């Protein structure tokens, strides 16, 4: 009988220990659940461009909407990790695409009777170009009070041509024919012209690059004829109309 009572007592003690262990685990789980919302709210906090400007931007041009990537990045620089994939440009942040367009090589093209020679000052210098764009966006925000990212997207929409010309050979005759432009190429041309306008406007002059870039974005966003990118768009479309 004494042995049976000892066995019963040890069984009760083990049950109590198991129940206490279960309760301990349950309280730990509850404490973890209570701590999770604070972590998730910190993670889901809105990421802003240069820690200043919201990515809440509206793209009105439906054909460009697929290619204007607005993935929230504070300082857009992905090092083109997905460059080997097809249409990888469509998944590249639109501000980073401007950075890449501004990192021009040594000798530019002949524009307005002058050859623009930058001597590689921006070639490969992504951080420097990023600071130029940040200062340009700050200048736009100071002047207009609007979100500079929204004005930048509007400038791209206004400076993207719809038609272009291509050379077609019929026998021994070469003629220009008007063709529609894909959305991807439309965006490429707009980015190239905005970057070219920045280099031309500041080359051999006392104006800073960020001032020229800010001015070009504002003019193009307002569809102003004084914008270099808008001029080039109108010229391309005029040549396409004359080739019809």
C-alpha positions in Angstrom: 0.0 0.0 0.0 2.8 2.4 0.8 4.4 1.7 -2.6 1.1 2.4 -4.4 0.7 5.8 -2.5 4.2 6.7 -3.5 3.6 5.9 -7.1 0.3 8.0 -7.0 2.1 10.9 -5.5 4.9 10.8 -8.1 2.3 10.6 -10.9 0.4 13.7 -9.5 3.7 15.6 -9.2 4.6 14.8 -12.9 1.1 15.8 -14.0 1.5 19.1 -12.2 5.0 19.7 -13.7 3.6 19.0 -17.2 0.7 21.3 -16.7 3.0 24.1 -15.4 5.3 23.6 -18.5 2.3 23.8 -20.8 1.1 27.0 -19.1 4.6 28.5 -19.4 4.7 27.7 -23.2 1.2 29.3 -23.6 2.3 32.5 -21.9 5.4 32.7 -24.1 3.3 32.3 -27.2 0.9 35.0 -26.1 3.8 37.4 -25.3 5.3 36.7 -28.8 1.9 37.4 -30.5 1.6 40.6 -28.5 5.0 41.8 -29.7 4.5 40.9 -33.4 2.1 43.8 -34.3 4.7 46.4 -33.3 7.3 44.7 -35.5 4.9 44.4 -38.5 3.9 48.1 -38.2 7.5 49.0 -38.3 8.1 46.8 -41.3 5.0 48.0 -43.2 6.0 51.7 -42.6 5.8 53.6 -45.9 9.1 53.7 -47.7 9.6 57.1 -49.3 12.0 58.2 -52.0 15.1 59.8 -50.5 13.1 59.4 -47.2 11.1 62.5 -48.3 8.7 61.8 -51.2 5.8 59.4 -51.4 5.4 56.8 -54.0 1.7 57.4 -54.1 1.8 58.5 -57.8 -0.8 58.2 -60.5 0.2 57.1 -64.0 -2.4 58.4 -66.5 -0.8 57.0 -69.7 -2.1 53.4 -69.8 0.5 52.1 -72.3 3.4 53.4 -70.1 1.8 52.1 -66.8 3.3 48.7 -67.2 6.8 50.0 -67.7 6.9 52.8 -65.1 7.9 50.8 -62.0 7.2 52.5 -58.7 8.6 49.9 -56.3 9.2 51.8 -53.0 12.9 52.2 -52.6 14.5 54.9 -50.5 17.7 55.2 -52.5 17.1 53.3 -55.9 20.1 51.2 -56.7 19.6 47.5 -57.5 22.9 47.0 -59.4 20.8 45.5 -62.2 20.7 42.1 -60.6 18.0 40.9 -63.0 19.5 42.4 -66.2 19.8 38.9 -67.8 16.0 38.4 -67.8 13.7 39.5 -70.6 12.1 42.9 -70.2 14.0 43.4 -67.0 13.8 47.2 -67.5 10.1 47.0 -66.8 10.8 45.9 -63.2 13.5 48.6 -62.6 12.6 51.6 -60.5 11.8 54.6 -62.7 14.2 56.9 -60.8 17.0 54.4 -61.1 16.4 54.3 -64.9 17.0 58.1 -64.9 20.2 57.6 -62.9 21.4 55.0 -65.5 20.5 57.4 -68.4 22.4 60.3 -66.9 25.6 58.2 -66.4 26.6 59.1 -69.9 29.9 58.1 -71.6 32.8 60.3 -72.6 31.7 62.0 -75.9 28.1 62.9 -76.5 26.5 63.5 -79.9 26.6 66.6 -82.0 23.7 68.8 -80.8 23.0 72.3 -82.1 26.3 72.5 -83.9 28.3 71.5 -80.8 29.8 68.2 -79.7 29.0 67.6 -76.0 32.2 66.2 -74.4 31.6 65.3 -70.8 34.9 63.4 -70.6 33.3 60.6 -68.5 32.5 62.8 -65.5 29.4 60.9 -64.7 30.3 57.5 -66.1 29.8 54.8 -63.5 29.3 57.5 -60.7 25.9 56.4 -59.6 26.0 57.9 -56.1 26.9 61.3 -57.6 24.0 61.1 -60.1 21.7 60.0 -57.3 22.6 63.1 -55.3 22.0 65.3 -58.4 18.5 63.8 -58.8 17.8 64.3 -55.1 18.8 67.9 -55.2 16.7 68.4 -58.3 13.6 66.9 -56.6 14.2 69.1 -53.6 14.3 72.2 -55.9 11.1 71.1 -57.6 9.4 70.6 -54.2 10.6 74.1 -53.0 9.3 75.8 -56.1 6.0 74.1 -56.7 5.2 72.4 -53.4 4.0 69.3 -55.3 5.4 65.8 -55.1 8.4 65.8 -57.5 8.0 62.2 -58.3 4.5 62.9 -59.7 5.8 65.7 -61.8 8.7 63.5 -63.1 6.2 60.8 -64.2 4.0 63.4 -65.9 7.2 64.8 -67.7 7.9 61.2 -69.0 4.3 60.9 -70.3 4.5 64.3 -72.1 7.9 63.6 -73.7 7.2 60.1 -74.9 6.5 60.1 -78.7 3.8 58.0 -80.2 5.1 57.7 -83.8 8.5 57.5 -85.4 10.0 56.8 -88.8 12.0 53.9 -90.1 13.9 53.3 -93.4 12.4 50.7 -95.8 14.1 49.5 -98.9 12.0 48.6 -102.0 14.4 47.3 -104.6 16.9 50.1 -105.0 14.7 52.8 -103.5 15.1 53.7 -99.8 12.2 55.6 -98.2 11.1 56.6 -94.7 7.9 55.1 -93.4 5.9 56.1 -90.3 5.6 53.4 -87.6 4.0 53.1 -84.2 6.4 53.0 -81.2 6.2 50.3 -78.5 5.6 51.5 -74.9 9.0 50.4 -73.9 10.8 52.4 -76.6 8.6 55.4 -75.9 9.9 55.5 -72.3 13.5 54.9 -73.4 13.3 57.9 -75.7 11.7 60.1 -73.0 14.4 59.2 -70.4 17.2 59.7 -73.0 15.9 63.2 -73.9 15.5 64.3 -70.3 19.1 63.1 -69.5 20.4 64.8 -72.7 18.7 68.0 -71.8 20.4 68.0 -68.4 23.9 67.5 -69.9 23.3 70.1 -72.7 21.9 72.7 -70.4 24.8 72.5 -67.9 27.7 71.9 -70.3 30.1 74.8 -70.6 27.8 77.0 -68.4 27.6 78.1 -64.8 24.3 76.4 -64.2 24.3 73.3 -61.9 23.1 70.0 -63.3 20.4 69.7 -60.6 19.0 73.1 -61.5 18.8 72.2 -65.2 17.2 68.8 -64.4 14.6 70.4 -62.1 13.8 73.0 -64.7 13.5 70.4 -67.5 11.2 68.2 -65.4 8.9 71.1 -64.6 8.7 72.3 -68.2 8.1 68.8 -69.6 5.4 68.1 -66.9 3.6 71.3 -68.0 4.0 70.2 -71.7 5.9 73.5 -72.3 7.4 74.0 -75.8 10.6 75.3 -74.2 11.4 71.8 -72.9 14.1 70.0 -74.9 12.4 66.6 -74.4 9.0 68.0 -75.6 10.7 69.6 -78.6 12.3 66.4 -79.6 9.0 64.5 -79.2 7.2 67.0 -81.4 10.0 66.8 -84.0 9.9 63.0 -84.1 6.1 63.0 -84.5 6.2 65.7 -87.2 8.7 63.7 -89.2 6.4 60.6 -88.9 3.4 62.6 -90.1 5.3 63.9 -93.1 6.3 60.3 -94.0 2.8 59.0 -94.2 
